[in-house]
Amino acid sequence: MITGTQIRGARAMTGMSIEELADAAGLSTQTVSALEHGTGTGEPQAFLAAKHALEAAGIVFIASGNHDEGGPGVRLKARPNGDDGLRPEELNATNDD
């Protein structure tokens, strides 16, 4: 099971507002807020809905004990097309937006 801290961190990593996550997960903003703050512990379906919405936005949830004995966490999926953006030396006025 994921934690409220993971949901909050994943939402921040994707730049989603509570309202956007609530819409994507089919939940109320109050439910998302409760999940993030640990007061929605009795709602496994709500956790699952938030998890699926965040995974669709590019989040990977990491279970406790994975990767050097750390606790639970989140990360962004690798970009499939290998587009890492522009390198600093490629920046100029024509591509500044």
WOGI-V381246 format. One record per pair of residues at least 12 apart in sequence whose ideal C-beta (glycine too) atoms are under 8 Angstrom apart, sorted by the first residue. I is the first residue (numbers start at 1). J is the second residue. Records with the same first field share a line. If there is no record, write none. Layout:
I->J ; J
This chain:
1->44 ; 47
2->47 ; 50 ; 51 ; 61 ; 72
3->38 ; 72
4->35 ; 36 ; 37 ; 38 ; 40
5->36 ; 72
6->61 ; 72 ; 73 ; 74
7->21 ; 32 ; 35 ; 36 ; 47 ; 50 ; 51 ; 54
8->36
9->73 ; 74
10->54 ; 57 ; 59 ; 61 ; 74
11->36 ; 54
13->59 ; 74 ; 75 ; 76
14->54 ; 57 ; 58 ; 59 ; 76
16->54 ; 57
18->32 ; 33 ; 36
21->50 ; 53 ; 54
24->53 ; 56 ; 57
25->46 ; 49 ; 50 ; 52 ; 53
26->49
27->46 ; 49 ; 50
31->43 ; 46
32->50
35->47 ; 50
54->74
58->76 ; 77
59->74 ; 75 ; 76 ; 77
60->74 ; 75 ; 76 ; 77
61->73 ; 74
62->74 ; 75
